[in-house]
C-alpha cells in the first residue's frame, strides 16, 4: 500500500521576467526550512537556469542528466543546508529542455516522483512567460503563486499567464504575491489584477501578501547569498517569513487533503 502524500507542491511563476521570482523562491525555501520543514527546491527555468548562480554553486549534474536512463534523481540532488533543504538544478542554454515532448516530461516526472515524497514542501521556480513546459509544471502543482510588481507590464503579463492556464488546463486557483511594493502599492496592485480576473476570466484570485522593496536584495545577489541568510532581519526578509508562515499553516491545516493528492497533479479544491 502506497504511503499517503505529505508533500505540498508550490509553483512560483510570473508573466514576465525581472520581478524577483527566483529570489523569492529561494528565500521562501530558507524561511520554511528555518521553521523545521524539509524542502526540495526545483529550478524549472529550464533554458535560463540561475538558482545555482544565486547560491554560488556549480552543480556537477542537472535536470538534463535526469533524462539519461542510468541517472537516478538522487544523483542530481544538491544539499543546500543540512536537515533537509535540497536543490535540483536545471541547465542553461539547453533548448530541448524548454520545449520537452511528452515522453521526456513523463521520464522526468517519474524520476522526480521517486524523490519528492521525502519532503514537506516542493517549490518549483518556473520560467517566466507562457511556454508549454511552464504551463505543464504549473498545472501539475497543488498551489500556484503568481509574482507581480506594480508595473503595468507585470500586471498584463500575469493576467495573460492566468488566462492561458485557465483556458488550456482548466486551472482557476491562483495566489498572488506583490513584490517590490509598499503595503499601499501592493493593495492597489492586487485589487487591479483581481478586478480584471473576476470580470474577464470569471475567477477569484487570492492574495498571499507582499514584499517591500529592499536594497539588501541587490547586495545579496552580488554576494551570491540568499537574502534570508545575508540579511534575515530586514523588512523584506520579515515579509518573506510571514508568507512562508502562511504556506506552513495551509499545509498543516490540509494534511488530509494533501495526503490524498499526488504532489504533481492538479489540486482543484485548494484553499476552500
Secondary structure, DSSP 8 states (H G I E B T S, - for coil): -------EEEEEE-SSSSSSHHHHHHHHHHHHHHTT--EEEEEE--SB--HHHHHT---S--HHHHTSTT--GGGT-EEEETTTEEEE---BS-HHHHT--HHHHHHHHHHHHHHHTTSSEEEEEE-SS--HHHHHHHHHSSEEEEEE-SSHHHHHHHHHHHHHHHHHH-----EEEEES--HHHHHHHHHHHHHHIIIII----EEEEEE---THHHHHHHTT--HHHH-TTSHHHHHHHHHHHHHHHHHHHTHHHHHTS-TTS--TT---
